[in-house]
Amino acid sequence: MTLTVEKSFDWDTFTERFWDRQPVLYRAVDAVPFAEPEVFRAAVLGSRPPHPLAVPSNLQFLVRRRQQTRPHDYLPELSDESFDGYEQRMADRLGGQRYALVVHRFHSFSHPLWDRARRFYAGLWERVGQPTHSAGSTMFHGSYEHSPVGVHQDRFATFMFCVRGTKRMRFWAERPWSDPVHTVLDYQPYLPSSFVAEVEPGDLLYWPSRYYHVGESTGDAPATSVNVGIPRREHRPYYEIKDLFRGTRPAASAPLFTPDAAPGGRLAAELPTALADAVDAFAARLDEDRFADRATELALRVRTAGGFWPTEPPAEPRPLDDDTPVRGCAPLLPAPGEAPRRWATGGHVTSVATTAEALAVLRRLDAGEAVRVGELPETGRAEVRSLLEELESFRAVIRVDAH
């Protein structure tokens, strides 16, 4: 099989010819949502260690093929100023050894980056529907010989945006090996049945989820790309349940293997006490009214995040005085049902339901008006002020310069 290369990009042609069908490489795509300076800044923010001896849970750093368990001084810093500075520091620090920096949930570290990605993919959602479980994004940077996991298959259809350097992707339409393994690191015997795409800055490469693939270096110079993955295979309720209970504290928990387990680690006919307690706690949550509230909140977050969730956390709220006008700058989506209702925007949901006074202000903002708190009736002014401060922290309203 040979790779199709296109010189112009539009969503209609893409969905008709390539979506869920075959890989395609688009050269020099206009309006690419990932610009190098912003990618570097998000890479810095997305690689902050929780403390000096721990690698963040969303990050991998490898030297050659060795996964690093401590951050050392390997991660990008604002003092590097750019990928140029970071690459030079790593070349000196590692003595020219190959390395890989992988940052998962990448879009959640930059609101402008996420917003451009949301706008870009809105064209795809119009044609194929927004995914019910969120898309993900990952930044790959480094001079690594090949992808850390080797040849593999994802549950995602993938869009790869080359930001810096040259990236090579190698593909197989079918699994090239017969052994009962999911990934292969040493794949030289399977090269003859593969085909290759070489992706340069500004290019966009797409491949469906069924293709086996591996990323490779084209030389000694590091390269950078951002991958966006759209879930297409292996949709499991597990993913939704994990999101639904994210941030909750379970009333009980149990190990996977317990002293009460049968031989071989299988559970006996009667559940161990700890596991039975956990199941009962789960069932109790299902009966609680607030569980329905959590499900509604999750649906609002996913819907308003433009297919990408989670997004960057809210900013720190700032006090809003009576005389400063604010204007809406992002669409708001209400929770279903009758008023009072909560509202969502950009993957975030307001903390309290809106009063009648607040609802009137939201309608004015939706109509494009600027609003001053001091112009509102005294009744309900405090609630409206609090709502506007929260919406500003969501980046849904902006203060207007009086001049």
Backbone hydrogen bonds, N-H to C=O, Kabsch-Sander energy under -0.5 kcal/mol:
donor,donor_aa,acceptor,acceptor_aa,energy
4,T,23,P,-0.7
6,E,25,L,-3.1
14,F,10,D,-2.1
15,T,11,W,-2.8
16,E,12,D,-1.9
17,R,13,T,-2.2
18,F,14,F,-2.9
19,W,14,F,-1.8
21,R,18,F,-2.9
22,Q,18,F,-1.4
24,V,206,Y,-1.9
25,L,4,T,-2.5
26,Y,24,V,-0.5
26,Y,204,L,-3.4
27,R,6,E,-2.4
27,R,25,L,-0.5
29,V,202,G,-2.4
32,V,29,V,-0.6
35,A,33,P,-0.6
39,V,35,A,-2.5
40,F,36,E,-2.4
41,R,37,P,-2.0
42,A,38,E,-2.5
43,A,39,V,-2.2
44,V,40,F,-2.0
45,L,41,R,-2.3
46,G,42,A,-2.5
47,S,44,V,-1.1
48,R,45,L,-0.8
54,A,51,H,-2.2
55,V,69,T,-0.6
59,L,56,P,-1.6
60,Q,102,V,-2.3
62,L,100,A,-2.3
63,V,66,R,-2.1
64,R,62,L,-0.5
64,R,98,R,-3.1
66,R,63,V,-2.4
67,Q,65,R,-0.6
68,Q,61,F,-3.0
74,Y,71,P,-2.6
80,D,77,E,-1.7
81,E,78,L,-1.4
82,S,80,D,-0.8
86,Y,82,S,-2.2
87,E,83,F,-3.0
88,Q,84,D,-2.1
89,R,85,G,-2.2
90,M,86,Y,-2.5
91,A,87,E,-2.4
92,D,88,Q,-2.1
93,R,89,R,-2.8
94,L,90,M,-2.9
95,G,91,A,-0.6
96,G,91,A,-1.1
97,Q,94,L,-1.5
100,A,62,L,-2.3
101,L,141,H,-3.4
102,V,60,Q,-2.8
103,V,139,M,-2.3
104,H,58,N,-3.3
104,H,102,V,-0.6
105,R,137,S,-0.8
106,F,137,S,-2.0
108,S,105,R,-1.4
109,F,106,F,-1.7
110,S,107,H,-1.3
114,W,110,S,-2.6
115,D,111,H,-2.8
116,R,112,P,-2.2
117,A,113,L,-2.1
118,R,114,W,-3.0
119,R,115,D,-2.1
120,F,116,R,-2.4
121,Y,117,A,-2.6
122,A,118,R,-1.0
123,G,119,R,-0.5
123,G,120,F,-0.9
125,W,121,Y,-2.4
126,E,122,A,-1.9
127,R,123,G,-0.6
127,R,124,L,-1.1
128,V,124,L,-2.5
129,G,125,W,-2.2
135,A,307,G,-4.1
136,G,229,G,-2.2
138,T,227,N,-2.4
139,M,103,V,-2.5
140,F,225,S,-2.6
141,H,101,L,-2.4
142,G,223,A,-1.8
143,S,99,Y,-1.2
144,Y,99,Y,-1.1
147,S,215,G,-2.3
150,G,147,S,-1.9
151,V,184,V,-2.9
152,H,213,H,-2.1
157,A,230,I,-2.8
158,T,207,W,-2.5
159,F,228,V,-2.5
160,M,158,T,-0.5
160,M,205,L,-3.6
161,F,159,F,-0.6
161,F,226,V,-2.7
162,C,160,M,-0.6
162,C,203,D,-1.8
163,V,161,F,-0.5
163,V,224,T,-2.3
164,R,224,T,-1.9
167,K,199,V,-2.8
168,R,216,E,-1.6
169,M,197,A,-2.9
170,R,214,V,-2.7
171,F,195,F,-3.0
172,W,212,Y,-2.4
181,V,179,D,-2.3
184,V,151,V,-1.5
187,Y,185,L,-1.0
190,Y,187,Y,-1.9
191,L,188,Q,-1.6
193,S,190,Y,-0.9
194,S,191,L,-2.1
195,F,171,F,-1.7
197,A,169,M,-2.7
199,V,167,K,-3.7
199,V,197,A,-0.6
202,G,162,C,-2.3
203,D,200,E,-2.5
204,L,26,Y,-2.5
205,L,160,M,-2.5
206,Y,24,V,-2.7
207,W,158,T,-2.1
211,Y,208,P,-1.3
212,Y,172,W,-2.1
213,H,152,H,-2.4
214,V,170,R,-1.7
216,E,168,R,-3.2
217,S,145,E,-1.9
218,T,166,T,-0.5
223,A,142,G,-2.1
224,T,164,R,-2.7
225,S,140,F,-2.3
226,V,161,F,-2.2
227,N,138,T,-3.3
228,V,159,F,-2.7
229,G,136,G,-2.6
229,G,227,N,-0.5
230,I,157,A,-3.1
232,R,155,R,-3.2
233,R,155,R,-2.1
236,R,234,E,-0.6
239,Y,236,R,-1.3
240,E,236,R,-0.7
241,I,237,P,-2.7
242,K,238,Y,-2.6
243,D,239,Y,-1.9
244,L,240,E,-2.5
245,F,241,I,-1.9
246,R,243,D,-0.9
248,T,245,F,-2.2
261,A,258,T,-2.0
262,A,266,R,-3.6
265,G,262,A,-1.6
266,R,263,P,-0.7
276,A,272,P,-2.7
277,D,273,T,-2.4
278,A,274,A,-1.7
279,V,275,L,-2.3
280,D,276,A,-2.3
281,A,277,D,-2.4
282,F,278,A,-2.2
283,A,279,V,-2.4
284,A,280,D,-2.4
285,R,281,A,-1.9
286,L,282,F,-1.6
287,D,283,A,-1.1
287,D,284,A,-0.5
288,E,284,A,-0.5
288,E,285,R,-1.1
291,F,288,E,-1.2
292,A,288,E,-0.8
292,A,289,D,-0.7
293,D,289,D,-1.3
294,R,290,R,-2.1
295,A,291,F,-2.2
296,T,292,A,-2.4
297,E,293,D,-2.6
298,L,294,R,-2.6
299,A,295,A,-2.2
300,L,296,T,-2.4
301,R,297,E,-2.4
302,V,298,L,-2.6
303,R,299,A,-2.4
304,T,300,L,-2.4
305,A,301,R,-1.2
306,G,303,R,-0.9
307,G,302,V,-1.2
308,F,305,A,-1.3
309,W,135,A,-0.7
309,W,307,G,-0.5
315,A,393,S,-2.7
321,D,319,P,-0.5
326,V,371,V,-2.2
327,R,398,I,-2.5
328,G,369,E,-0.5
329,C,396,A,-3.1
330,A,396,A,-1.0
333,L,344,A,-2.7
335,A,342,R,-2.6
344,A,333,L,-2.6
345,T,348,H,-2.4
346,G,304,T,-0.7
348,H,345,T,-1.7
350,T,343,W,-3.1
354,T,341,R,-2.4
359,L,355,T,-2.5
360,A,356,A,-1.8
361,V,357,E,-1.5
362,L,358,A,-2.4
363,R,359,L,-1.9
364,R,360,A,-1.5
365,L,361,V,-2.4
366,D,362,L,-2.4
367,A,363,R,-1.4
368,G,365,L,-1.7
369,E,364,R,-2.3
371,V,326,V,-2.6
374,G,322,D,-2.5
375,E,372,R,-1.2
376,L,373,V,-1.7
381,R,378,E,-1.7
384,V,380,G,-2.1
385,R,381,R,-2.7
386,S,382,A,-2.3
387,L,383,E,-2.3
388,L,384,V,-2.8
389,E,385,R,-2.4
390,E,386,S,-2.0
391,L,387,L,-2.8
392,E,388,L,-2.2
393,S,389,E,-1.7
394,F,390,E,-1.3
395,R,392,E,-1.5
396,A,391,L,-2.7
397,V,391,L,-0.6
398,I,327,R,-2.7
400,V,325,P,-3.0
